[in-house]
């Protein structure tokens, strides 16, 4: 029995001496519970809303004050319709509330008024939630007015859904799936492919051949680039012909941006291959390091603006977040490079940094 407890003690020593095992046992659960606890929420907080108050009377001011008091909304004031359209296209606002002239006077004399709600329905879940919250606030104001009036008062809501009038869910998850699939496949396959060469002892043989390290890296990466572009074509065909999703933007620009993300992912996979000693480690790092951030911090499953500030800052380091913004603007809103050049520049900078770091580390380890 003493030997048995000795073996248990020895196993504990092995566990606590291995930093990678400790990280897996204690670090991973902590990271997951924090991510899921803060990121997995469907609440809408501080959604940016534009107010166009053509009435400027007591009725519109009272409703606006109720909206400002709500934690769900953050008021942004615009005046001209052109500014509203540009704000929707650039993603600066999620909803616009338009009050007509003589709003309060119509309520008092005709017992009926009208308010227009304009929504960015590229994310149908968020659009529906915001419309419901705004409707509830306006309804509560109507109830307050009716308490002081003998006749019923009615406020008609004219709701307009931009970019996705039918509220198709595919407009939200197709760009997200594209970001998830392209990033995961490229990172996973590249990291495992190079580590496999290390384990088999063939990578050193390749390095002493007439080919230099850069040529070997390109030879490893190009097949996965072609396969990923083929996957992209399949996703787009299924989206158009099976899910009835219209691609409103330029296809060449869409493929160019997708190629940029793929190269970023390939560079990241190469960097992981420099760290990992075995294929199993490379797979765990690739899956856990890419799957959770892509699903939680990209924005297609849970709104990033609802998350705590530290998670919002961390999300800026996830390449798929910027790709998701780019693809939504191209595919759903039909915008061009002038609307996504900032996100493209960020993704391009990530690509250069990861590629340079990967090649440098690759040469250092295997020179």
For each residue, the residues with C-beta under 8 A, 3 or more apart:
1: 4 5
2: 5 6
3: 6 7
4: 1 7 8
5: 1 2 8 9
6: 2 3 9 10
7: 3 4 10 11
8: 4 5 11 12
9: 5 6 12 13
10: 6 7 13 14
11: 7 8 14 15
12: 8 9 15 16
13: 9 10 16 17
14: 10 11 17 18 21
15: 11 12 18 21 22 25
16: 12 13 22
17: 13 14
18: 14 15 21 22
19: 22 23
20: 23 24 281
21: 14 15 18 24 25
22: 15 16 18 19 25 26 27
23: 19 20 26 27 28
24: 20 21 27 28 284
25: 15 21 22 28 29
26: 22 23 29 30
27: 22 23 24 30 31
28: 23 24 25 31 32 288
29: 25 26 32 33
30: 26 27 33 34
31: 27 28 34 35
32: 28 29 35 36 292
33: 29 30 36 37
34: 30 31 37 38
35: 31 32 38 39 292 296 311
36: 32 33 39 40 296
37: 33 34 40
38: 34 35 41 307 308 311
39: 35 36 296 297 302 307 311
40: 36 37 296 302
41: 38 302 306 307
42: 125 129 302
43: 306
44: 47 72 126 129 130 133 303 306
45: 71 72 305 306
46: 71 72 73 74 305 306
47: 44 72 73 74 94 95 126 130 305
48: 73 74 76 92 93 94
49: 67 73 74 75 76 93 94 95 96 97 130 134
50: 75 76 77 78 84 87 93 95 96 97
51: 64 67 75 76 77 78 96 97 99
52: 78 79 84 96 97 98 99
53: 56 60 61 64 99
54: 98 99 100 101 103
55: 59 60 99 100 101 102 103 104
56: 53 60 61
57: 60 61 102 103 104 105
58: 61 62 104
59: 55 62 63 103 104 107 113
60: 53 55 56 57 63 64 99 103 104
61: 53 56 57 58 64 65
62: 58 59 65 66 141
63: 59 60 66 67 99 115 137 138 141
64: 51 53 60 61 67 68 75
65: 61 62 68 69
66: 62 63 69 70 137 140 141
67: 49 51 63 64 70 73 75 97 134 137
68: 64 65 73 75
69: 65 66
70: 66 67 73 133 137
71: 45 46
72: 44 45 46 47 130 133
73: 46 47 48 49 67 68 70 133 134
74: 46 47 48 49
75: 49 50 51 64 67 68
76: 48 49 50 51 87 92 93
77: 50 51
78: 50 51 52 83 84 87 93 96
79: 52 83
80: 83 84
81: 84 85
82: 85 86
83: 78 79 80 86 87
84: 50 52 78 80 81 87 88 93 96 118
85: 81 82 88 89
86: 82 83 89 90
87: 50 76 78 83 84 90 92 93 96
88: 84 85 91 92 93 96 118 120 162
89: 85 86 329 333 335 339
90: 86 87 339
91: 88 120 325 329
92: 48 76 87 88
93: 48 49 50 76 78 84 87 88 96 120
94: 47 48 49 119 120 126 127 130
95: 47 49 50 117 118 119 120 127 130 131 134
96: 49 50 51 52 78 84 87 88 93 116 117 118
97: 49 50 51 52 67 115 116 117 118 134
98: 52 54 115 116 117 118
99: 51 52 53 54 55 60 63 103 115
100: 54 55 103 106 113 114 115 116
101: 54 55
102: 55 57 105 106
103: 54 55 57 59 60 99 100 106 107 113 114 115
104: 55 57 58 59 60 107 108 113
105: 57 102 108 109
106: 100 102 103 109 110 112 113 114
107: 59 103 104 110 111 112 113 145 153 155
108: 104 105 111
109: 105 106
110: 106 107 113
111: 107 108 149 151 152 153 154
112: 106 107 153 154 155 156
113: 59 100 103 104 106 107 110 153 154 155 156
114: 100 103 106 155 156 157 158
115: 63 97 98 99 100 103 138 155 156 157 158
116: 96 97 98 100 157 158 159 160
117: 95 96 97 98 131 134 135 157 158 159 160
118: 84 88 95 96 97 98 160 162
119: 94 95 127 130 131 159 160 161 162
120: 88 91 93 94 95 123 126 127 162 163
121: 124 127 161 162 163 164 165 167 171
122: 127 162 163 164 171 172 328 332 333
123: 120 126 127 171 172 303
124: 121 127 128 164 167 168 169 171 172
125: 42 128 129 169 172
126: 44 47 94 120 123 129 130 303
127: 94 95 119 120 121 122 123 124 130 131 161 164 167
128: 124 125 131 132 167
129: 42 44 125 126 132 133
130: 44 47 49 72 94 95 119 126 127 133 134
131: 95 117 119 127 128 134 135 159
132: 128 129 135 136
133: 44 70 72 73 129 130 136 137
134: 49 67 73 95 97 117 130 131 137 138
135: 117 131 132 138 139 157
136: 132 133 139 140
137: 63 66 67 70 133 134 140 141
138: 63 115 134 135 141 142 155 157
139: 135 136 142 143 155
140: 66 136 137 143 144
141: 62 63 66 137 138 144 145 155
142: 138 139 145 146 153 154 155
143: 139 140 146 147
144: 140 141 147 148
145: 107 141 142 148 149 153
146: 142 143 149 152 153
147: 143 144
148: 144 145
149: 111 145 146 152 153
150:
151: 111
152: 111 146 149
153: 107 111 112 113 142 145 146 149
154: 111 112 113 142
155: 107 112 113 114 115 138 139 141 142
156: 112 113 114 115
157: 114 115 116 117 135 138
158: 114 115 116 117
159: 116 117 119 131
160: 116 117 118 119
161: 119 121 127 164 165 167
162: 88 118 119 120 121 122 165
163: 120 121 122 171 332 333
164: 121 122 124 127 161 167 168 171 332
165: 121 161 162
166:
167: 121 124 127 128 161 164
168: 124 164 171 243 244 245
169: 124 125 172 173
170: 173 174 239 243 244 245
171: 121 122 123 124 163 164 168 174 175 245 328 331 332
172: 122 123 124 125 169 175 176 300
173: 169 170 176 177 300
174: 170 171 177 178 235 239 243 245 331
175: 171 172 178 179 300 324 327 328 331 332
176: 172 173 179 180 298 299 300 301 324
177: 173 174 180 181 235
178: 174 175 181 182 232 235 258 323 327
179: 175 176 182 183 261 294 298 300 320 323 324 327
180: 176 177 183 184 291 294 295 298 320
181: 177 178 184 185 231 235
182: 178 179 185 186 228 231 232 258 261 262 265 323
183: 179 180 186 187 261 265 290 294 319 320 323
184: 180 181 187 188 286 287 290 291 294
185: 181 182 188 189 224 227 228 231 265
186: 182 183 189 190 224 225 228 262 265 266 268 269
187: 183 184 190 191 265 266 268 269 272 286 290
188: 184 185 191 192 269 282 283 286 287 290
189: 185 186 192 193 224 227 269
190: 186 187 193 194 220 221 224 265 266 269 270 272 273
191: 187 188 194 195 269 270 272 273 276 282 283 285 286
192: 188 189 195 196 273 279 282 283 286
193: 189 190 196 197 220 224 273
194: 190 191 197 198 203 220 269 270 273
195: 191 192 198 199 273 276 277 278 279 281 282
196: 192 193 199 200 279
197: 193 194 200 202 203 206
198: 194 195 201 203 273 277
199: 195 196 278 279
200: 196 197 203
201: 198 204 205
202: 197 205 206
203: 194 197 198 200 206 207 216 366
204: 201 207 208 366
205: 201 202 208 209
206: 197 202 203 209 211 216
207: 203 204 213 216 366 367
208: 204 205
209: 205 206
210:
211: 206 215 216 219
212: 215 216
213: 207 216 217 359 362 363 366
214: 217 218 359
215: 211 212 218 219
216: 203 206 207 211 212 213 219 220
217: 213 214 220 221 270 358 359 362
218: 214 215 221 222
219: 211 215 216 222
220: 190 193 194 216 217 223 224 270
221: 190 217 218 224 225 263 266 270
222: 218 219 225 226
223: 220 226 227
224: 185 186 189 190 193 220 221 227 228 262 266
225: 186 221 222 228 229 259 262 263 266
226: 222 223 229 230
227: 185 189 223 224 230 231
228: 182 185 186 224 225 231 232 258 262 265
229: 225 226 232 233 255 258 259 262
230: 226 227 233 234
231: 181 182 185 227 228 234 235
232: 178 182 228 229 235 236 255 258
233: 229 230 236 237
234: 230 231 237 238
235: 174 177 178 181 231 232 238 239
236: 232 233 239 240 247 254
237: 233 234 240 241
238: 234 235 241 242 243
239: 170 174 235 236 242 243 245 247
240: 236 237 243 244 245 246 247
241: 237 238
242: 238 239
243: 168 170 174 238 239 240
244: 168 170 240
245: 168 170 171 174 239 240 331
246: 240
247: 236 239 240 251 254 331
248: 330 331 332 333 334
249: 253 254 329 330 331 333 334 335 336
250: 253 254 330 336
251: 247 254 255
252: 255 256
253: 249 250 256 257 330 336 337
254: 236 247 249 250 251 257 258 327 330 331
255: 229 232 251 252 258 259
256: 252 253 259 260
257: 253 254 260 261 323 326 327 330 340 344 347
258: 178 182 228 229 232 254 255 261 262 323 327
259: 225 229 255 256 262 263
260: 256 257 263 264 323 344 347 348 351
261: 179 182 183 257 258 264 265 319 320 323 347
262: 182 186 224 225 228 229 258 259 265 266
263: 221 225 259 260 266 267 351 355
264: 260 261 267 268 319 347 350 351 354
265: 182 183 185 186 187 190 228 261 262 268 269 319
266: 186 187 190 221 224 225 262 263 269 270
267: 263 264 270 271 351 354 355 357 358
268: 186 187 264 265 271 272 290 319 354 358
269: 186 187 188 189 190 191 194 265 266 272 273 286
270: 190 191 194 217 220 221 266 267 273 274 358 359 362
271: 267 268 274 275 354 357 358 361
272: 187 190 191 268 269 275 276 282 285 286 289
273: 190 191 192 193 194 195 198 269 270 276 282 362
274: 270 271 358 361 362 365
275: 271 272 285
276: 191 195 272 273 279 281 282 285
277: 195 198 281
278: 195 199 281 282
279: 192 195 196 199 276 282 283
280: 283 284
281: 20 195 276 277 278 284 285
282: 188 191 192 195 272 273 276 278 279 285 286
283: 188 191 192 279 280 286 287
284: 24 280 281 287 288
285: 191 272 275 276 281 282 288 289
286: 184 187 188 191 192 269 272 282 283 289 290
287: 184 188 283 284 290 291
288: 28 284 285 291 292
289: 272 285 286 292 293
290: 183 184 187 188 268 286 287 293 294
291: 180 184 287 288 294 295
292: 32 35 288 289 295 296
293: 289 290 296 297 298 314 315 318 320
294: 179 180 183 184 290 291 297 298 318 320
295: 180 291 292 298 301
296: 35 36 39 40 292 293 301 302
297: 39 293 294 304 307 311 314 315 318 321
298: 176 179 180 293 294 295 301 315 318 320 321 324
299: 176 302 303 304 315 321 324 325
300: 172 173 175 176 179 324
301: 176 295 296 298
302: 39 40 41 42 296 299 306 307
303: 44 123 126 299 306 307
304: 297 299 307 311 312 315 321
305: 45 46 47 312
306: 41 43 44 45 46 302 303
307: 38 39 41 297 302 303 304 311 312 315
308: 38 311 312
309: 312 313
310: 313 314
311: 35 38 39 297 304 307 308 314 315
312: 304 305 307 308 309 315 316
313: 309 310 316
314: 293 297 310 311 317 318
315: 293 297 298 299 304 307 311 312 318 321
316: 312 313 321
317: 314
318: 293 294 297 298 314 315 321
319: 183 261 264 265 268 322 323 347 350
320: 179 180 183 261 293 294 298 323 324
321: 297 298 299 304 315 316 318 324 325
322: 319 325 326 343 344 346 347 350
323: 178 179 182 183 257 258 260 261 319 320 326 327 343 347
324: 175 176 179 298 299 300 320 321 327 328
325: 91 299 321 322 328 329 340 343
326: 257 322 323 329 330 340 343 344 347
327: 175 178 179 254 257 258 323 324 330 331
328: 122 171 175 324 325 331 332 333
329: 89 91 249 325 326 332 333 335 339 340
330: 248 249 250 253 254 257 326 327 333 334 335 336 340
331: 171 174 175 245 247 248 249 254 327 328
332: 122 163 164 171 175 248 328 329
333: 89 122 163 248 249 328 329 330 339
334: 248 249 330
335: 89 249 329 330 338 339 340
336: 249 250 253 330 339 340
337: 253 340 341 344
338: 335 341
339: 89 90 329 333 335 336
340: 257 325 326 329 330 335 336 337 343 344
341: 337 338 344 345
342: 345 346
343: 322 323 325 326 340 346 347
344: 257 260 322 326 337 340 341 347 348
345: 341 342 348 349
346: 322 342 343 349 350
347: 257 260 261 264 319 322 323 326 343 344 350 351
348: 260 344 345 351 352
349: 345 346 352 353
350: 264 319 322 346 347 353 354
351: 260 263 264 267 347 348 354 355
352: 348 349 355 356
353: 349 350 356 357
354: 264 267 268 271 350 351 357 358
355: 263 267 351 352 358 359
356: 352 353 359 360
357: 267 271 353 354 360 361
358: 217 267 268 270 271 274 354 355 361 362
359: 213 214 217 270 355 356 362 363
360: 356 357 363 364
361: 271 274 357 358 364 365
362: 213 217 270 273 274 358 359 365 366
363: 213 359 360 366 367
364: 360 361 367
365: 274 361 362
366: 203 204 207 213 362 363
367: 207 363 364
